[in-house]
Amino acid sequence: MTTSTPTGRTKVDLTDPADLLAAIPYLLGFHPEDSVVVFGLRGPGRKQQGLVMRVDLPPPGLELDQARDLAVRLAVTGHTGATVAVVGGGVANKAGRPPRRRFIRRLETSLTEYGISPKHSVWTPRIAADVRWGCYRERTCGGLLPDPRDSVAAAVVTGAGQVTHASREEVERLFDPVAPETLARRADLLTRLAEPPWRGGDLVQAAIAEVNAALARADAGDRTITDDQAVRLAWALSLVEVRGACMLTAAPADSPLARTAEELWLTLARELPAPEAAEALALKAHAAYARGDLATAGIALVRARETDPEHGLAKLLTRALETMVEPSEVARVVLRQRAEGTPEIGLRRSGGTG
């Protein structure tokens, strides 16, 4: 599994390997295990920070394929340099040399073949304070990691209200659905409801009002979803016009509306049955993508495609993720569309719209 995230909003010191390693959990959104993390570099002197890619360490026999895949991904997105970090993968040998040296040699060779200059290649068994780290090229290079919680990346991510999870598996568990009997009951209600739950008037406006009401409840701290609300929101998200309006909540990513909406999409992803849950999963993926959390976006997209393999937005975002479209470009599209018309979905609070 490959996850990628830009580092445009969280700068790290690419010249200090220890600080770089300590920042990784906050850049990815979780603490990686048995992973290789590649930091792309751009610009004059290869000092401009680019994309960050995390992949599972390859098993024997797939090392060269993995190395070439990473090199190609950096090359086609305009990178000219890279710093490589391995987390886990075994223990250092008796001479203190890090594990997975053959894979790193192949990765550095592949990077060079595609015109990408390897800057550093470092290793640590795990990312925590006072854990030893080392270099692949220089045997005398290494030391003890600083406390990751004191890193610049930690301060930025925590200040933005984002959570760094203990593992990728912990992120995946956020998407676990509610009790099967609840989903079965709601699926039956949706099957028996042949017509929209709103009578008279403008169907789209009624559906948008339903979403706005749910956002208001979520903003007030109410995360419960009743059967009736689940059915109404499933109907609302099934309308193309409503989904389009929901997508416009994703930027600016640090706005109260964006945060509340993304929380609501995750709640609905867990509370709605298949295939209706795919709509909420795709919206969650889109919101996470726009704010640069491609690990979460990737997980949401996998769930969406499992729920509805032909879901249009999920397929589009999956393609964007595979071709490494910059999240900043996704956010720009949202902002441009918002500027073209008055958003109909927002937080209705006393004193105005958030």
C-alpha positions as CSV (number, residue, x, y, z in Angstrom):
1,M,0.0,0.0,0.0
2,T,1.3,3.4,-1.0
3,T,0.2,6.6,0.7
4,S,1.4,10.1,-0.2
5,T,1.1,13.5,1.4
6,P,2.5,16.9,0.5
7,T,4.5,18.7,3.0
8,G,3.7,22.2,1.8
9,R,1.8,23.2,4.9
10,T,4.3,21.6,7.3
11,K,7.9,22.4,6.6
12,V,10.6,20.2,8.1
13,D,14.4,20.5,8.2
14,L,15.5,18.2,5.4
15,T,19.2,18.7,6.3
16,D,18.9,17.1,9.8
17,P,18.1,13.4,9.6
18,A,17.1,13.2,13.2
19,D,14.5,16.0,13.0
20,L,13.3,14.5,9.7
21,L,12.7,11.1,11.2
22,A,10.9,12.6,14.3
23,A,8.5,14.6,12.0
24,I,7.3,11.6,10.0
25,P,4.3,10.6,12.2
26,Y,3.0,14.1,12.0
27,L,3.5,14.4,8.3
28,L,1.7,11.0,7.6
29,G,-0.9,11.2,10.3
30,F,0.2,8.0,11.9
31,H,3.3,6.2,13.2
32,P,4.5,4.0,10.4
33,E,5.9,0.5,10.9
34,D,8.1,-1.6,8.5
35,S,7.9,1.3,6.0
36,V,10.1,3.3,3.7
37,V,9.3,7.0,3.5
38,V,10.6,9.0,0.6
39,F,10.9,12.8,0.8
40,G,10.9,14.4,-2.7
41,L,13.0,17.4,-3.3
42,R,12.6,20.1,-6.0
43,G,14.0,23.4,-7.2
44,P,17.5,24.9,-7.3
45,G,19.9,23.0,-5.1
46,R,17.2,20.4,-4.4
47,K,16.1,22.4,-1.3
48,Q,12.4,22.8,-2.0
49,Q,10.2,20.3,-0.2
50,G,8.0,18.2,-2.4
51,L,5.8,15.1,-1.9
52,V,6.3,12.5,0.7
53,M,5.5,8.8,-0.1
54,R,5.2,6.0,2.4
55,V,5.2,2.4,1.3
56,D,5.4,-0.9,3.0
57,L,8.9,-2.4,2.9
58,P,8.8,-4.9,0.0
59,P,9.2,-8.6,0.5
60,P,12.2,-10.4,-1.1
61,G,11.8,-10.6,-4.8
62,L,9.9,-7.4,-5.1
63,E,12.6,-5.0,-4.0
64,L,13.6,-3.9,-7.5
65,D,10.0,-3.4,-8.6
66,Q,9.3,-1.3,-5.5
67,A,12.4,0.8,-6.0
68,R,11.6,1.6,-9.7
69,D,8.0,2.4,-8.8
70,L,9.0,5.0,-6.2
71,A,11.6,6.5,-8.6
72,V,9.1,6.8,-11.4
73,R,6.5,8.4,-9.1
74,L,9.1,11.1,-8.1
75,A,10.4,11.6,-11.7
76,V,6.9,12.2,-13.3
77,T,6.1,14.8,-10.6
78,G,9.1,17.0,-11.2
79,H,11.4,15.9,-8.4
80,T,15.2,16.1,-8.7
81,G,16.3,14.8,-5.4
82,A,15.1,12.6,-2.5
83,T,15.8,11.7,1.1
84,V,14.9,8.1,2.1
85,A,14.0,7.0,5.6
86,V,13.3,3.4,6.7
87,V,11.3,2.8,9.8
88,G,11.5,-0.8,11.2
89,G,12.4,-3.6,8.8
90,G,14.6,-5.5,11.3
91,V,17.5,-4.7,13.6
92,A,21.0,-3.4,13.1
93,N,23.7,-6.1,12.7
94,K,26.6,-6.6,15.1
95,A,28.5,-3.9,13.4
96,G,25.7,-1.5,13.9
97,R,24.7,-1.4,10.2
98,P,21.0,-0.9,9.5
99,P,18.7,-3.6,7.9
100,R,17.3,-3.6,4.4
101,R,20.6,-2.4,2.8
102,R,20.1,-4.3,-0.5
103,F,16.7,-2.6,-1.0
104,I,18.2,0.8,-0.2
105,R,21.0,0.2,-2.7
106,R,18.4,-0.7,-5.4
107,L,16.3,2.3,-4.5
108,E,19.2,4.7,-4.7
109,T,20.3,3.2,-8.0
110,S,16.8,3.5,-9.4
111,L,16.5,7.1,-8.3
112,T,19.8,8.0,-10.0
113,E,18.7,6.3,-13.2
114,Y,15.7,8.6,-13.3
115,G,17.7,11.7,-12.7
116,I,16.9,12.0,-9.0
117,S,19.8,12.6,-6.7
118,P,19.7,10.6,-3.4
119,K,20.5,13.1,-0.6
120,H,20.3,11.0,2.6
121,S,19.3,7.4,3.4
122,V,18.6,6.8,7.1
123,W,17.0,4.2,9.4
124,T,15.4,3.9,12.8
125,P,13.7,0.8,14.3
126,R,10.8,3.1,15.5
127,I,10.1,6.8,16.0
128,A,10.2,7.7,19.6
129,A,12.4,9.8,21.9
130,D,15.9,8.5,22.5
131,V,15.6,5.7,19.9
132,R,18.9,5.2,18.0
133,W,19.0,6.1,14.3
134,G,21.7,5.5,11.7
135,C,22.7,6.2,8.1
136,Y,23.1,3.7,5.2
137,R,26.2,5.3,3.6
138,E,28.2,6.7,6.5
139,R,28.8,4.2,9.4
140,T,29.7,7.0,11.8
141,C,26.5,8.9,11.1
142,G,23.7,8.5,13.6
143,G,22.5,9.3,17.1
144,L,19.4,9.4,19.3
145,L,16.1,10.7,18.1
146,P,14.6,13.9,19.7
147,D,11.1,13.7,21.2
148,P,8.8,13.7,18.2
149,R,6.3,15.6,20.2
150,D,8.7,18.6,20.2
151,S,9.1,18.8,16.5
152,V,7.9,21.7,14.3
153,A,5.6,19.3,12.4
154,A,4.0,18.2,15.7
155,A,3.3,21.8,16.7
156,V,1.7,22.6,13.3
157,V,-0.4,19.5,13.1
158,T,-1.6,19.7,16.7
159,G,-2.3,23.4,16.4
160,A,-4.5,22.7,13.4
161,G,-6.6,20.3,15.5
162,Q,-5.4,17.2,13.6
163,V,-4.8,13.9,15.3
164,T,-1.7,11.7,14.8
165,H,-2.6,8.0,15.2
166,A,-0.5,5.2,16.7
167,S,-0.6,3.2,13.5
168,R,-2.2,2.9,10.1
169,E,-4.5,0.2,11.5
170,E,-5.8,2.7,14.0
171,V,-6.8,5.0,11.1
172,E,-8.5,2.1,9.3
173,R,-10.5,1.4,12.4
174,L,-12.1,4.8,12.3
175,F,-14.1,3.6,9.3
176,D,-15.4,0.5,10.9
177,P,-19.2,0.4,10.4
178,V,-21.8,0.3,13.2
179,A,-23.6,-2.8,14.2
180,P,-24.7,-5.1,11.3
181,E,-28.2,-5.2,12.6
182,T,-28.4,-1.4,12.5
183,L,-27.2,-1.3,8.9
184,A,-29.6,-4.1,7.9
185,R,-32.5,-2.2,9.4
186,R,-31.6,1.0,7.6
187,A,-31.0,-0.9,4.3
188,D,-34.5,-2.3,4.6
189,L,-36.0,1.2,5.3
190,L,-34.2,2.5,2.2
191,T,-35.5,-0.4,0.1
192,R,-39.0,0.2,1.1
193,L,-38.8,4.0,0.6
194,A,-39.4,4.2,-3.1
195,E,-39.8,8.0,-3.2
196,P,-37.8,10.8,-1.6
197,P,-38.7,11.5,2.0
198,W,-39.6,15.2,1.3
199,R,-43.0,16.2,-0.1
200,G,-43.6,19.1,-2.3
201,G,-41.3,22.0,-3.1
202,D,-37.8,21.9,-4.5
203,L,-36.3,18.4,-3.9
204,V,-32.7,19.6,-4.0
205,Q,-33.3,22.5,-1.6
206,A,-35.0,20.1,0.8
207,A,-32.1,17.7,0.6
208,I,-29.6,20.6,1.2
209,A,-31.6,21.7,4.2
210,E,-31.3,18.1,5.5
211,V,-27.5,18.2,5.2
212,N,-27.4,21.7,6.8
213,A,-29.4,20.4,9.8
214,A,-27.0,17.5,10.2
215,L,-24.0,19.8,10.1
216,A,-25.6,22.0,12.7
217,R,-26.1,19.0,15.0
218,A,-22.6,17.9,14.4
219,D,-21.2,21.3,15.1
220,A,-23.1,21.3,18.4
221,G,-21.5,18.0,19.4
222,D,-24.3,15.7,18.5
223,R,-22.8,12.7,16.6
224,T,-25.8,10.4,16.9
225,I,-27.6,9.4,13.7
226,T,-31.2,8.0,14.0
227,D,-32.7,5.6,11.5
228,D,-34.9,8.4,10.1
229,Q,-31.9,10.8,9.8
230,A,-29.8,8.1,8.1
231,V,-32.5,7.4,5.5
232,R,-33.0,11.1,4.8
233,L,-29.2,11.8,4.5
234,A,-28.7,8.8,2.3
235,W,-31.4,10.2,0.0
236,A,-29.8,13.6,0.1
237,L,-26.3,12.4,-0.8
238,S,-27.7,10.4,-3.7
239,L,-28.5,13.7,-5.5
240,V,-25.7,14.9,-7.8
241,E,-26.4,18.6,-7.0
242,V,-26.2,17.9,-3.2
243,R,-23.0,16.0,-3.5
244,G,-21.5,18.8,-5.5
245,A,-22.5,21.3,-2.8
246,C,-21.0,19.0,-0.1
247,M,-17.7,18.9,-1.9
248,L,-17.5,22.7,-1.7
249,T,-17.2,22.4,2.1
250,A,-13.6,20.9,1.8
251,A,-11.7,24.2,1.5
252,P,-10.3,26.2,3.2
253,A,-9.3,23.1,5.0
254,D,-8.8,24.8,8.3
255,S,-12.3,26.4,8.4
256,P,-14.9,25.3,11.0
257,L,-17.2,24.2,8.1
258,A,-14.5,22.0,6.5
259,R,-13.7,20.3,9.8
260,T,-17.3,19.7,10.8
261,A,-18.3,18.5,7.4
262,E,-15.4,16.0,7.2
263,E,-16.5,14.6,10.6
264,L,-20.0,14.3,9.4
265,W,-18.9,12.4,6.3
266,L,-17.0,9.9,8.4
267,T,-20.0,9.4,10.7
268,L,-22.2,8.7,7.8
269,A,-19.6,6.4,6.2
270,R,-20.0,4.3,9.3
271,E,-23.8,4.7,9.8
272,L,-25.1,4.1,6.3
273,P,-25.5,0.7,4.7
274,A,-23.9,-0.3,1.3
275,P,-24.1,1.0,-1.3
276,E,-25.2,4.3,0.2
277,A,-22.1,4.5,2.4
278,A,-20.0,5.0,-0.7
279,E,-21.3,8.6,-1.1
280,A,-20.1,9.5,2.4
281,L,-16.8,7.6,2.0
282,A,-16.0,9.5,-1.2
283,L,-16.8,12.9,0.4
284,K,-14.6,12.0,3.3
285,A,-11.8,11.0,0.9
286,H,-12.2,14.3,-1.0
287,A,-12.1,16.3,2.2
288,A,-9.0,14.5,3.5
289,Y,-7.3,14.8,0.1
290,A,-7.9,18.6,0.0
291,R,-6.2,19.1,3.3
292,G,-3.3,16.9,2.4
293,D,-4.1,13.8,4.4
294,L,-3.6,11.2,1.7
295,A,-3.3,8.3,4.1
296,T,-6.8,8.8,5.3
297,A,-8.0,9.6,1.8
298,G,-6.5,6.4,0.5
299,I,-8.2,4.3,3.2
300,A,-11.6,6.0,2.5
301,L,-11.2,5.4,-1.2
302,V,-10.5,1.7,-0.7
303,R,-13.6,1.4,1.4
304,A,-15.7,3.3,-1.1
305,R,-14.6,1.1,-4.0
306,E,-15.3,-2.0,-1.9
307,T,-18.8,-0.6,-1.2
308,D,-19.5,0.5,-4.8
309,P,-16.8,-0.5,-7.3
310,E,-18.3,1.9,-10.0
311,H,-18.6,5.0,-7.8
312,G,-17.6,7.9,-10.1
313,L,-16.1,10.3,-7.5
314,A,-14.2,7.4,-5.8
315,K,-12.7,6.3,-9.2
316,L,-11.7,9.9,-10.0
317,L,-10.0,10.5,-6.7
318,T,-8.3,7.1,-6.9
319,R,-6.8,8.0,-10.2
320,A,-5.7,11.4,-8.8
321,L,-4.0,9.6,-5.9
322,E,-2.3,7.2,-8.2
323,T,-1.0,9.9,-10.5
324,M,0.0,12.0,-7.4
325,V,-2.1,15.1,-8.2
326,E,-1.1,17.7,-5.6
327,P,-3.7,18.1,-2.8
328,S,-3.2,21.9,-3.2
329,E,-4.6,21.6,-6.7
330,V,-7.7,19.7,-5.3
331,A,-8.1,22.5,-2.8
332,R,-7.7,25.2,-5.5
333,V,-10.5,23.5,-7.6
334,V,-12.8,23.7,-4.5
335,L,-12.1,27.3,-3.9
336,R,-12.5,28.2,-7.5
337,Q,-15.9,26.5,-7.6
338,R,-17.0,28.2,-4.4
339,A,-16.1,31.6,-5.9
340,E,-18.3,30.9,-8.9
341,G,-21.5,30.8,-6.8
342,T,-22.9,31.1,-3.3
343,P,-22.4,27.9,-1.4
344,E,-25.7,26.5,-0.2
345,I,-24.2,24.3,2.5
346,G,-22.7,25.8,5.7
347,L,-22.8,26.1,9.4
348,R,-25.8,28.1,10.5
349,R,-24.8,29.8,13.7
350,S,-26.0,32.7,15.7
351,G,-24.4,35.7,14.1
352,G,-24.0,34.3,10.6
353,T,-22.7,31.4,8.5
354,G,-19.4,29.8,9.4
